[in-house]
């Protein structure tokens, strides 16, 4: 009987110890969560800004859904052996749906391309965007094989360029620095991690970089390689006509200071000398409407590049992306 009693007491003590350990562990985890929340909140609220013009949302969570549509176009004009030539090629539009949850500036997201799931889109594209009040950048990579278009010259009628005959790998990087970052907010227009309360603008410094490799295999074979770096300045403005509206427009032209371009057609190299001015222009626009804790809007980023000389050969690039979004803060 004594042995049974000692076993019962021992089991009770063991269960009590396990319960206390679990409670202590849960309290430790909760204190750790509270500590990390305090650190993230302090970092999120911290910032050298003029709160009469921009402010952080009062809430900690933001859930946002987005419809993204993007496209690209490549145009070539020039003179070869005394004959004018022109080409235009467009990639299929890319559409994706994405959902993101933001907690005090930390974002977790997921994107879905319905056309790719149905086997109707085989290209690859990646967009990485970071927008801050002081600085930010766009990183856009595309590997497209579905370009279609046409080519013509004085000595040859227009011919169609079918899909899979033209491929393009491109990388565009655009960065900015905002001088009036205490009162002007890029993220208020593009990520909604800030709220623009009053109209304000800012002069901007900009750096742009581009790399491309385009191949054509139809009636003739050509290989175009492009590497450019440009620096420049521009201006951005956030217009707040009423307490619940925001309109953004900015333009960042950069002049190419480094250019390395080569074109080979049917194993014949065509010289492409640097010709001033060669430019890379990044334009952005957005509109946001607040409805209490809810917001809706649209944004656009457009990249244009012009390199070369029309008397010899010039190349125009267009790359754009639009977004429709709806979000809720809590």
Beta strands, then each sheet from edge to edge (+ up, - down):
strand 1: 54-55
strand 2: 61-80
strand 3: 83-90
strand 4: 94-103
strand 5: 106-112
strand 6: 124-131
strand 7: 135-144
strand 8: 148-153
strand 9: 156-161
strand 10: 166-178
strand 11: 195-196
strand 12: 200-217
strand 13: 221-239
strand 14: 245-265
strand 15: 268-270
strand 16: 279-291
strand 17: 294-309
strand 18: 313-329
sheet 1: 1+ 11-
sheet 2: 5+ 4- 2+ 3- 8+ 9-
sheet 3: 5+ 4- 2+ 18- 17+ 16- 14+ 13- 12+ 10- 7+ 6-
sheet 4: 5+ 4- 2+ 18- 17+ 16- 14+ 15-
end
